[in-house]
Amino acid sequence: MPRQDTHPRLTPRRSMHASIVLLFASISLAIGTSKARANEPRVSFVNDVVPIITKAGCNAGPCHAKAGGGQKGFQLSLLGFEPGEDYEFLMIDGRGRRLSLTRPEASLLLAKAAGKVPHGGGVRLAESSDGYRTLQAWIAQGAEFDGATAPALAKLELTPQKATLKPGESVAIKAIAHYADGSRRDVTGRALFESNDSAMAEVTGEGGVKVSDIPGRVSVMVRYQGKVAVFAAAVPMGAKVENLPPEKNFVDKAVFGNLKELGIPPSPVSDDATFLRRSALDIAGRLPTEEESRAFLADKSPDKRDRWIDTLLASTDYADFFAAKWTAVLKNRRDDASDLLSNFAFHAWVRDSLLANKPYDQFVRELLAATGTVVGNPPVAWYKRVKEPKNQIEDVAQLFLGVRMQCAQCHHHPFERWSQDDYYSLAAFFSQVGRKPSATRGEDLIFHKRGQATATNIKTGAALKPAALGDKMPEITPDEDPRLKLADWMKSPENPFFARALVNRYWKHFFGRGLIEPEDDIRDSNPPSNPELLAALEKHFVASGFDLKDLVRTIARSSAYQLSAIPNAHNLGDRQNYSRYYPRRLGAEVMLDAIDVLAGTRTEFANLPPGTRAVALPDNSYNVSSPFLRVFGRPEGESVCECERVQSSSLAQSLHLINAGDIRGKLAAPTGRAETLAKSDKPAEEKIREIYMVAFSREPKPDEMAAAKAYLSEKRTTAAGQPIDPQRAARENFQDIVWALINSKEFLFNH
């Protein structure tokens, strides 16, 4: 290490054998050169300095790697992906004031990091730390840049790579860097560690991992110099798993096998009423009718659940419901009156494709390679909303490949291997999309422009040809549409993204949580909670010919999907292993339709036939006229992320259900259920059974029946104590019962 003397000294930029004598006031001061440190290890800027700065957080996005010039005039590349630029920022930028080669300990870089001078980021490196001493040594050695000579990092290895830990147990991860020259190095102290679930595992900056008492699987991402490795921990509960539900298919084999390994007993299979309502809401976006519920509950056939699933899949309700899901993430939004034609045409194309069970790969191919006008070819409408090639590839990658490429436009992806070249090579597939005005106002004609497809890397200026993620593409001639080549690559059985992204997205639709979470962030550093299940689903989907209905059928028929939502003594804390069904609030459109069904009313929407369900609305424009849809979070179609749909609860939602004008209007509708039941001569018990069968697909429990009958039989009086007209009292009593059920968790949640 360099001497810690306080005398000013000069440090040569290259090793040499010399001495420099300064004469000042007749005093000779001999200053040692690098010869005195010849035996000291040289500090590498690329492999030592940059990792230290990264570990300290200096080159994080909120700090000096902030877009638009860094922080307080000091800029660094994000996470050190551009060491050459970082060297210039440190050595040259700011008139060279950040490093003091004559007095390394006085360098502004060290003074700021150690908090010796005011620093908005606080103390990042203590003077006693290895990082501080290494930086000081690098400056003392001449602050050289070794970008051309430093051995490249080949891979990052973790030991251990995985472990099975008891609740509350800890383990230390060691990170080993392997370089291209064959050398190895322990970089644990300079790597970054991040848990993918902080509730399940806490991790220290030095690689210590401590798991909580939540059973399941948790991962720790370890990042060093652009390389990422993942440590996986299993935390078994250790309970005895026996008397499992029957295995209906490979889904159950994978789910129950994982639960056995983790020692988490699953809940039993749900009863018929719960399954009937759950599956109708998840597949068709609606409540079962009273007639369907009574018939299903009376049916004693062993295959009635499978037949019910097939009935739902064959219905137009299925197509309506999933069309709403797809058109939202495909940005079918209306910003202008001229959008009406394209929005309706695009929605109809998506709906008809789902109804006809068009293979998923064909559906995506028709969308990506669409040409012509929206009148003759509705998928062209997608290009109206997504006009720029960079937006097109970002949406395609996130939606159809589960890869978030936005970061790679400006810098290397912080958690993945994707670079700027990968980004612009993907954008090149859309570089030859041409457009010109058509005869229809506000609509363009989309066509393929003949020519060589390329995209320019805005940083390097390189013209890049189309290339798929991680794969090379055959030569694309000027006459060929690159988008067709992209579609061919996507549907290839060897493609590691396309089928996986879809099955993970659909799994989340039915279970409330993806095997990879978030569902559109598939990467090596974000592993699935059940890798065997994800691989099996992916393989099955490809083998089926990308059959979407078959995928839904496979998932819905499994015992895993049909488990009860009621936890047992062991699986209450389980959030990722599907040991029970995870209840979730109904979506805005589904809830509005369900309220209409229970209240015996319907909501009218402009420019649509009477009786159109909310789940069949073609675009976002109806949110403006419906306070209910806005309050309950129907998406506006502004992004491809399904997170745009609000599934959480809020005070505004509660107040709306309790006392909003549209809810009161539905309850008091002259032709509504409350009015009809009040006028009916049927016995009170039969009326109550009807309400419960419509709301919950079940008979009322004895205590529910007793409470409802007692409420209906109470005499009503005005504030002045005068008896209320019996007909009016009956009507208001039924309104109250319907209102109470609408506000119950059993109604508002799919369970």
KEFIPA-919613 format. One record per residue (C-alpha): residue number from 1; residue in one letter; x, y, z. Coordinates in steps of 0.5 Angstrom, whole numbers. Example, Ala and Ser with C-alpha at 12.3 -4.5 7.8 and 13.67 -1.06 7.14 Angstrom:
! residues 2
   seq   type       x       y       z
     1      a      25      -9      16
     2      s      27      -2      14
***
This chain:
! residues 751
   seq   type       x       y       z
     1      m       0       0       0
     2      p       2       7      -1
     3      r       6      11       4
     4      q       1      15       9
     5      d       6      21      10
     6      t       4      28       9
     7      h       9      31       5
     8      p       7      33      -2
     9      r       9      28      -8
    10      l       9      27     -15
    11      t       7      20     -18
    12      p      10      18     -25
    13      r       4      15     -30
    14      r       9      10     -32
    15      s      14       5     -28
    16      m      21       8     -28
    17      h      27       8     -24
    18      a      29      15     -22
    19      s      29      20     -17
    20      i      26      28     -17
    21      v      29      33     -13
    22      l      26      39     -11
    23      l      30      45      -9
    24      f      26      50      -4
    25      a      29      55       1
    26      s      35      51       0
    27      i      32      44       2
    28      s      32      38      -2
    29      l      26      34      -1
    30      a      27      27      -5
    31      i      21      24      -7
    32      g      20      17      -8
    33      t      18      14     -15
    34      s      14       8     -17
    35      k      20       4     -16
    36      a      19       4      -8
    37      r      12       1     -10
    38      a      15      -4     -15
    39      n      13     -10     -11
    40      e       6      -7      -9
    41      p       0     -10     -13
    42      r      -3      -5     -19
    43      v     -10      -3     -18
    44      s     -14      -4     -24
    45      f     -19       2     -25
    46      v     -24      -3     -29
    47      n     -23      -9     -24
    48      d     -22      -5     -18
    49      v     -24       2     -18
    50      v     -31       1     -22
    51      p     -33      -4     -17
    52      i     -32       0     -11
    53      i     -36       6     -14
    54      t     -41       1     -16
    55      k     -42      -2      -9
    56      a     -42       5      -6
    57      g     -48       7     -10
    58      c     -44      13     -13
    59      n     -46      10     -20
    60      a     -54       9     -19
    61      g     -59      12     -22
    62      p     -61      17     -17
    63      c     -54      19     -16
    64      h     -49      21     -21
    65      a     -51      16     -26
    66      k     -58      20     -26
    67      a     -60      22     -33
    68      g     -59      29     -36
    69      g     -52      30     -33
    70      g     -51      26     -26
    71      q     -51      30     -20
    72      k     -48      36     -18
    73      g     -44      37     -24
    74      f     -41      30     -23
    75      q     -43      24     -28
    76      l     -42      17     -28
    77      s     -44      11     -33
    78      l     -50       7     -30
    79      l     -47       2     -26
    80      g     -40       3     -29
    81      f     -42      -1     -35
    82      e     -38       5     -39
    83      p     -31       5     -35
    84      g     -28       9     -41
    85      e     -33      14     -40
    86      d     -32      14     -32
    87      y     -25      15     -33
    88      e     -26      21     -37
    89      f     -31      24     -32
    90      l     -26      23     -26
    91      m     -19      25     -29
    92      i     -21      30     -34
    93      d     -28      33     -33
    94      g     -29      38     -28
    95      r     -22      41     -30
    96      g     -18      35     -26
    97      r     -20      37     -19
    98      r     -23      30     -17
    99      l     -16      27     -16
   100      s     -10      29     -13
   101      l      -4      25     -16
   102      t       1      29     -11
   103      r      -3      28      -5
   104      p      -8      22      -6
   105      e     -11      23       1
   106      a     -13      30      -1
   107      s     -17      28      -7
   108      l     -24      31      -8
   109      l     -27      24     -10
   110      l     -24      21      -3
   111      a     -26      27       1
   112      k     -33      27      -1
   113      a     -34      19      -1
   114      a     -31      19       7
   115      g     -35      25       9
   116      k     -30      30      10
   117      v     -33      35       6
   118      p     -40      36       5
   119      h     -43      31       1
   120      g     -51      30      -1
   121      g     -50      23      -1
   122      g     -47      22       6
   123      v     -41      18       8
   124      r     -40      12       2
   125      l     -33      10       4
   126      a     -31      10      11
   127      e     -23      12      11
   128      s     -22       5      15
   129      s     -25       1       9
   130      d     -22      -3       4
   131      g     -25       1      -2
   132      y     -23       7       1
   133      r     -15       5       1
   134      t     -16       1      -5
   135      l     -18       8      -9
   136      q     -13      12      -5
   137      a      -7       7      -8
   138      w     -10       7     -15
   139      i      -9      15     -15
   140      a      -2      14     -11
   141      q       0       9     -17
   142      g      -2      14     -22
   143      a      -9      13     -23
   144      e      -8       9     -29
   145      f     -13       7     -34
   146      d     -13       0     -36
   147      g     -19      -1     -41
   148      a     -15      -5     -46
   149      t     -10      -9     -42
   150      a     -15     -11     -36
   151      p     -17     -18     -36
   152      a     -25     -19     -38
   153      l     -30     -22     -33
   154      a     -32     -28     -36
   155      k     -37     -31     -31
   156      l     -39     -30     -24
   157      e     -40     -36     -19
   158      l     -43     -37     -13
   159      t     -42     -41      -7
   160      p     -46     -44      -5
   161      q     -51     -43     -11
   162      k     -57     -46      -7
   163      a     -59     -48       0
   164      t     -64     -51       4
   165      l     -65     -47      10
   166      k     -69     -48      16
   167      p     -74     -42      18
   168      g     -69     -36      21
   169      e     -63     -40      19
   170      s     -57     -36      16
   171      v     -52     -37      10
   172      a     -46     -34       7
   173      i     -45     -33       0
   174      k     -39     -32      -3
   175      a     -38     -29     -10
   176      i     -32     -31     -14
   177      a     -30     -27     -21
   178      h     -27     -31     -27
   179      y     -23     -27     -32
   180      a     -21     -29     -39
   181      d     -14     -30     -37
   182      g     -16     -36     -33
   183      s     -15     -32     -26
   184      r     -20     -32     -20
   185      r     -22     -27     -15
   186      d     -26     -27      -9
   187      v     -31     -21     -10
   188      t     -36     -22      -5
   189      g     -34     -15      -1
   190      r     -35     -11      -8
   191      a     -41     -15     -11
   192      l     -48     -12     -10
   193      f     -53     -17      -7
   194      e     -61     -16      -7
   195      s     -67     -21      -5
   196      n     -73     -22      -9
   197      d     -77     -22      -3
   198      s     -75     -18       3
   199      a     -80     -21       7
   200      m     -77     -28       6
   201      a     -70     -26       6
   202      e     -66     -21       8
   203      v     -59     -20       5
   204      t     -53     -16       8
   205      g     -48     -12       3
   206      e     -42     -18       5
   207      g     -47     -24       2
   208      g     -50     -26       9
   209      v     -57     -28       8
   210      k     -62     -30      13
   211      v     -69     -33      12
   212      s     -75     -31      15
   213      d     -80     -36      18
   214      i     -84     -36      11
   215      p     -84     -42       7
   216      g     -82     -43       0
   217      r     -77     -41      -5
   218      v     -73     -34      -5
   219      s     -67     -32      -9
   220      v     -62     -27      -8
   221      m     -59     -23     -14
   222      v     -52     -22     -14
   223      r     -49     -17     -19
   224      y     -42     -15     -21
   225      q     -39     -12     -27
   226      g     -45     -13     -31
   227      k     -45     -20     -29
   228      v     -51     -23     -25
   229      a     -51     -30     -21
   230      v     -57     -32     -17
   231      f     -57     -36     -11
   232      a     -63     -40      -9
   233      a     -66     -42      -2
   234      a     -71     -47      -1
   235      v     -75     -46       6
   236      p     -79     -52       8
   237      m     -84     -51      13
   238      g     -83     -59      15
   239      a     -90     -61      16
   240      k     -92     -67      14
   241      v     -96     -67       7
   242      e    -101     -73       6
   243      n    -108     -74       3
   244      l    -106     -70      -3
   245      p    -112     -68      -8
   246      p    -112     -72     -14
   247      e    -107     -71     -19
   248      k    -111     -69     -25
   249      n    -105     -67     -30
   250      f     -98     -65     -30
   251      v    -100     -58     -27
   252      d    -102     -62     -20
   253      k     -96     -67     -21
   254      a     -91     -60     -21
   255      v     -95     -56     -16
   256      f     -96     -62     -11
   257      g     -89     -65     -12
   258      n     -86     -58     -10
   259      l     -91     -57      -4
   260      k     -88     -64      -1
   261      e     -81     -62      -2
   262      l     -83     -55       2
   263      g     -87     -59       7
   264      i     -93     -55       6
   265      p    -100     -58       6
   266      p    -105     -56       1
   267      s    -112     -54       3
   268      p    -117     -59       0
   269      v    -121     -58      -6
   270      s    -126     -53      -6
   271      d    -134     -55      -6
   272      d    -138     -54     -12
   273      a    -141     -48     -11
   274      t    -134     -44     -10
   275      f    -131     -48     -16
   276      l    -137     -46     -21
   277      r    -137     -38     -19
   278      r    -129     -38     -19
   279      s    -129     -41     -26
   280      a    -134     -37     -29
   281      l    -131     -31     -26
   282      d    -124     -33     -29
   283      i    -126     -36     -35
   284      a    -132     -32     -38
   285      g    -132     -26     -33
   286      r    -139     -27     -31
   287      l    -143     -30     -25
   288      p    -146     -36     -27
   289      t    -154     -35     -28
   290      e    -159     -38     -22
   291      e    -161     -44     -27
   292      e    -153     -46     -29
   293      s    -152     -46     -21
   294      r    -158     -50     -19
   295      a    -157     -55     -25
   296      f    -149     -56     -23
   297      l    -150     -57     -16
   298      a    -156     -62     -18
   299      d    -151     -66     -23
   300      k    -148     -72     -19
   301      s    -143     -73     -25
   302      p    -136     -74     -24
   303      d    -134     -70     -30
   304      k    -139     -64     -29
   305      r    -133     -59     -27
   306      d    -129     -61     -34
   307      r    -136     -60     -38
   308      w    -137     -54     -35
   309      i    -130     -51     -36
   310      d    -131     -53     -44
   311      t    -138     -50     -44
   312      l    -135     -43     -41
   313      l    -129     -44     -47
   314      a    -134     -45     -52
   315      s    -138     -39     -50
   316      t    -138     -32     -53
   317      d    -137     -29     -46
   318      y    -130     -32     -46
   319      a    -128     -29     -52
   320      d    -131     -22     -49
   321      f    -127     -23     -43
   322      f    -120     -24     -45
   323      a    -121     -19     -51
   324      a    -122     -14     -46
   325      k    -115     -17     -43
   326      w    -111     -17     -49
   327      t    -114     -10     -52
   328      a    -112      -6     -46
   329      v    -105      -9     -46
   330      l    -105      -8     -54
   331      k    -107       0     -52
   332      n    -113       0     -56
   333      r    -115       7     -53
   334      r    -119      12     -56
   335      d    -116      19     -56
   336      d    -120      22     -62
   337      a    -127      21     -65
   338      s    -123      19     -71
   339      d    -121      13     -67
   340      l    -128      10     -67
   341      l    -127       6     -73
   342      s    -120       3     -71
   343      n    -122       1     -64
   344      f    -128      -2     -66
   345      a    -125      -6     -72
   346      f    -119      -8     -67
   347      h    -123     -10     -61
   348      a    -127     -15     -66
   349      w    -121     -18     -69
   350      v    -118     -20     -62
   351      r    -125     -22     -60
   352      d    -126     -26     -66
   353      s    -119     -29     -66
   354      l    -120     -32     -59
   355      l    -127     -34     -60
   356      a    -125     -38     -66
   357      n    -119     -40     -62
   358      k    -114     -38     -67
   359      p    -107     -41     -65
   360      y    -103     -36     -61
   361      d     -97     -35     -66
   362      q    -101     -34     -71
   363      f    -105     -28     -67
   364      v     -98     -25     -66
   365      r     -96     -26     -73
   366      e    -102     -23     -76
   367      l    -101     -17     -71
   368      l     -93     -16     -72
   369      a     -93     -16     -80
   370      a    -100     -13     -81
   371      t    -100      -9     -87
   372      g    -106      -5     -91
   373      t    -111      -1     -88
   374      v    -115      -2     -82
   375      v    -122      -3     -86
   376      g    -119      -9     -89
   377      n    -114     -11     -84
   378      p    -116      -9     -77
   379      p    -109     -11     -73
   380      v    -106      -5     -77
   381      a    -109      -1     -72
   382      w    -104      -3     -67
   383      y     -99       1     -71
   384      k    -103       7     -70
   385      r    -102       7     -63
   386      v     -95       5     -63
   387      k     -92       9     -68
   388      e     -84       9     -67
   389      p     -80       3     -68
   390      k     -77       4     -61
   391      n     -84       3     -58
   392      q     -86      -2     -62
   393      i     -80      -7     -60
   394      e     -81      -5     -53
   395      d     -88      -7     -53
   396      v     -87     -13     -57
   397      a     -81     -15     -52
   398      q     -85     -14     -46
   399      l     -92     -17     -48
   400      f     -90     -23     -52
   401      l     -83     -24     -50
   402      g     -83     -22     -42
   403      v     -77     -18     -43
   404      r     -76     -11     -41
   405      m     -72      -7     -46
   406      q     -73       0     -44
   407      c     -66       1     -40
   408      a     -62      -2     -46
   409      q     -64       4     -50
   410      c     -59       8     -47
   411      h     -54       3     -43
   412      h     -53      -4     -41
   413      h     -59      -7     -38
   414      p     -58      -7     -30
   415      f     -60     -14     -29
   416      e     -59     -17     -35
   417      r     -55     -19     -41
   418      w     -58     -14     -46
   419      s     -54      -9     -49
   420      q     -55      -3     -53
   421      d     -53      -7     -59
   422      d     -59     -12     -57
   423      y     -64      -6     -57
   424      y     -63      -3     -64
   425      s     -62     -10     -67
   426      l     -69     -12     -65
   427      a     -71      -5     -67
   428      a     -69      -6     -74
   429      f     -74     -11     -75
   430      f     -79      -5     -75
   431      s     -75       0     -79
   432      q     -78      -2     -86
   433      v     -85       0     -83
   434      g     -88       5     -88
   435      r     -94       9     -87
   436      k     -98      14     -91
   437      p    -105      17     -91
   438      s    -111      13     -93
   439      a    -118      15     -95
   440      t    -120      14     -88
   441      r    -120      20     -84
   442      g    -114      19     -78
   443      e    -112      12     -81
   444      d    -106      10     -85
   445      l    -104       5     -90
   446      i     -98       1     -87
   447      f     -94      -2     -92
   448      h     -87      -6     -92
   449      k     -81      -1     -95
   450      r     -77      -4    -100
   451      g     -69      -4     -97
   452      q     -64      -6     -92
   453      a     -67      -6     -85
   454      t     -62      -3     -80
   455      a     -63       1     -74
   456      t     -57       6     -71
   457      n     -54       5     -64
   458      i     -55      13     -62
   459      k     -49      12     -58
   460      t     -44       8     -63
   461      g     -47      10     -69
   462      a     -47       3     -72
   463      a     -52       1     -77
   464      l     -54      -6     -74
   465      k     -58     -11     -78
   466      p     -64     -15     -75
   467      a     -62     -20     -69
   468      a     -66     -23     -64
   469      l     -65     -23     -57
   470      g     -59     -28     -56
   471      d     -60     -31     -63
   472      k     -57     -29     -70
   473      m     -62     -29     -76
   474      p     -61     -31     -83
   475      e     -59     -25     -88
   476      i     -66     -21     -90
   477      t     -66     -19     -97
   478      p     -69     -12     -98
   479      d     -75     -15    -101
   480      e     -77     -19     -95
   481      d     -81     -16     -89
   482      p     -76     -17     -83
   483      r     -83     -17     -78
   484      l     -84     -24     -81
   485      k     -77     -27     -80
   486      l     -78     -24     -73
   487      a     -85     -28     -72
   488      d     -82     -34     -75
   489      w     -76     -34     -69
   490      m     -81     -32     -64
   491      k     -86     -39     -65
   492      s     -79     -43     -66
   493      p     -80     -49     -60
   494      e     -73     -47     -58
   495      n     -75     -40     -57
   496      p     -74     -39     -49
   497      f     -78     -33     -49
   498      f     -85     -33     -53
   499      a     -89     -39     -50
   500      r     -86     -38     -43
   501      a     -88     -31     -43
   502      l     -95     -33     -45
   503      v     -96     -39     -40
   504      n     -93     -35     -34
   505      r     -98     -29     -36
   506      y    -104     -34     -36
   507      w    -102     -37     -30
   508      k    -102     -31     -26
   509      h    -109     -29     -29
   510      f    -112     -36     -26
   511      f    -108     -36     -19
   512      g    -107     -28     -18
   513      r     -99     -29     -18
   514      g     -94     -31     -24
   515      l     -89     -37     -23
   516      i     -85     -31     -25
   517      e     -87     -24     -22
   518      p     -88     -19     -25
   519      e     -91     -23     -30
   520      d     -87     -19     -36
   521      d     -80     -19     -33
   522      i     -77     -26     -35
   523      r     -70     -26     -34
   524      d     -64     -30     -31
   525      s     -64     -26     -25
   526      n     -71     -27     -23
   527      p     -72     -34     -23
   528      p     -79     -38     -23
   529      s     -82     -40     -16
   530      n     -83     -47     -19
   531      p     -78     -48     -25
   532      e     -81     -55     -27
   533      l     -88     -53     -27
   534      l     -86     -47     -32
   535      a     -82     -51     -36
   536      a     -88     -57     -37
   537      l     -93     -51     -38
   538      e     -89     -48     -44
   539      k     -87     -55     -47
   540      h     -95     -57     -47
   541      f     -97     -50     -50
   542      v     -92     -51     -56
   543      a     -94     -58     -57
   544      s    -101     -56     -57
   545      g    -100     -52     -63
   546      f    -100     -45     -58
   547      d    -107     -47     -57
   548      l    -110     -42     -52
   549      k    -116     -45     -50
   550      d    -113     -52     -49
   551      l    -108     -48     -44
   552      v    -114     -45     -40
   553      r    -117     -52     -40
   554      t    -111     -55     -37
   555      i    -110     -50     -32
   556      a    -117     -50     -30
   557      r    -118     -57     -30
   558      s    -112     -58     -25
   559      s    -114     -60     -17
   560      a    -109     -54     -16
   561      y    -113     -49     -19
   562      q    -119     -52     -16
   563      l    -116     -52      -8
   564      s    -120     -48      -3
   565      a    -118     -41      -1
   566      i    -119     -43       6
   567      p    -112     -44       9
   568      n    -110     -49      14
   569      a    -106     -49      20
   570      h    -100     -49      15
   571      n    -101     -45       9
   572      l    -103     -39      11
   573      g     -97     -35      10
   574      d     -96     -38       3
   575      r     -96     -33      -2
   576      q     -92     -37      -8
   577      n     -93     -44      -8
   578      y    -100     -45      -9
   579      s    -102     -49      -3
   580      r    -109     -46      -4
   581      y    -113     -41      -8
   582      y    -111     -34      -7
   583      p    -117     -29      -7
   584      r    -117     -23     -11
   585      r    -122     -17     -12
   586      l    -126     -17     -18
   587      g    -124     -13     -24
   588      a    -128      -6     -25
   589      e    -132      -9     -31
   590      v    -133     -16     -28
   591      m    -136     -12     -22
   592      l    -140      -8     -25
   593      d    -143     -13     -29
   594      a    -144     -17     -23
   595      i    -148     -12     -19
   596      d    -152     -11     -25
   597      v    -154     -18     -25
   598      l    -155     -18     -18
   599      a    -159     -12     -18
   600      g    -163     -14     -24
   601      t    -161      -8     -28
   602      r    -156      -6     -34
   603      t    -151      -1     -35
   604      e    -152       3     -42
   605      f    -146       5     -46
   606      a    -146      10     -52
   607      n    -146       7     -59
   608      l    -147       0     -57
   609      p    -153      -5     -57
   610      p    -157      -5     -51
   611      g    -155     -10     -46
   612      t    -147     -10     -48
   613      r    -143     -12     -42
   614      a    -138      -8     -39
   615      v    -133     -13     -40
   616      a    -134     -13     -48
   617      l    -133      -5     -48
   618      p    -128      -4     -54
   619      d    -124       1     -51
   620      n    -122       6     -46
   621      s    -127      12     -48
   622      y    -132       9     -43
   623      n    -128      10     -37
   624      v    -130      18     -38
   625      s    -138      17     -37
   626      s    -137      11     -32
   627      p    -135      14     -25
   628      f    -135       6     -23
   629      l    -130       4     -28
   630      r    -126      10     -26
   631      v    -126       9     -19
   632      f    -125       1     -19
   633      g    -119       2     -24
   634      r    -121       0     -31
   635      p    -114       1     -35
   636      e    -113       7     -40
   637      g    -109       2     -45
   638      e    -103       7     -44
   639      s     -98       1     -43
   640      v     -97      -6     -44
   641      c     -96      -7     -37
   642      e    -102     -11     -33
   643      c    -100      -7     -27
   644      e    -104      -1     -30
   645      r    -111      -5     -28
   646      v    -112      -3     -21
   647      q    -114      -9     -16
   648      s    -112      -6     -10
   649      s    -118      -3      -5
   650      s    -119       4      -3
   651      l    -123       9       1
   652      a    -126      11      -5
   653      q    -129       5      -8
   654      s    -132       3      -1
   655      l    -136      10      -1
   656      h    -138       9      -8
   657      l    -141       2      -6
   658      i    -144       4       0
   659      n    -148      11      -3
   660      a    -146      13     -10
   661      g    -152      15     -14
   662      d    -151       9     -19
   663      i    -151       4     -14
   664      r    -157       7     -11
   665      g    -161       8     -18
   666      k    -159       0     -19
   667      l    -162      -2     -12
   668      a    -168       2     -13
   669      a    -170       1     -21
   670      p    -177       0     -22
   671      t    -175      -7     -26
   672      g    -170      -9     -21
   673      r    -169     -15     -17
   674      a    -171     -12     -11
   675      e    -178      -9     -14
   676      t    -179     -16     -17
   677      l    -178     -20     -11
   678      a    -183     -15      -7
   679      k    -188     -16     -12
   680      s    -188     -23     -12
   681      d    -192     -28      -9
   682      k    -187     -33      -7
   683      p    -185     -35       0
   684      a    -180     -31       3
   685      e    -175     -37       4
   686      e    -175     -38      -4
   687      k    -174     -30      -5
   688      i    -168     -31      -1
   689      r    -165     -37      -4
   690      e    -166     -33     -11
   691      i    -161     -28      -8
   692      y    -156     -32      -5
   693      m    -156     -37     -11
   694      v    -155     -31     -16
   695      a    -150     -27     -12
   696      f    -146     -34      -9
   697      s    -148     -40     -13
   698      r    -150     -43      -7
   699      e    -156     -44      -2
   700      p    -156     -39       4
   701      k    -153     -42      11
   702      p    -158     -43      16
   703      d    -156     -37      20
   704      e    -156     -33      14
   705      m    -163     -35      12
   706      a    -166     -33      19
   707      a    -163     -26      19
   708      a    -166     -25      12
   709      k    -173     -27      14
   710      a    -172     -23      21
   711      y    -170     -17      17
   712      l    -176     -18      12
   713      s    -181     -19      17
   714      e    -179     -13      21
   715      k    -185      -7      21
   716      r    -182      -1      18
   717      t    -184       6      21
   718      t    -183      13      19
   719      a    -179      18      23
   720      a    -185      20      26
   721      g    -187      13      28
   722      q    -192      12      23
   723      p    -193       5      19
   724      i    -190       5      12
   725      d    -194       2       7
   726      p    -192      -5       7
   727      q    -191      -5      -1
   728      r    -186       0       0
   729      a    -183      -3       6
   730      a    -182     -10       3
   731      r    -179      -6      -3
   732      e    -174      -2       1
   733      n    -172      -9       5
   734      f    -170     -13      -1
   735      q    -166      -7      -3
   736      d    -162      -7       3
   737      i    -161     -14       3
   738      v    -158     -14      -4
   739      w    -154      -8      -2
   740      a    -151     -12       4
   741      l    -149     -18      -1
   742      i    -146     -13      -6
   743      n    -142     -10       0
   744      s    -140     -17       2
   745      k    -133     -19       1
   746      e    -136     -26      -1
   747      f    -139     -22      -7
   748      l    -133     -17      -9
   749      f    -128     -22      -9
   750      n    -127     -28     -13
   751      h    -125     -34      -8
***
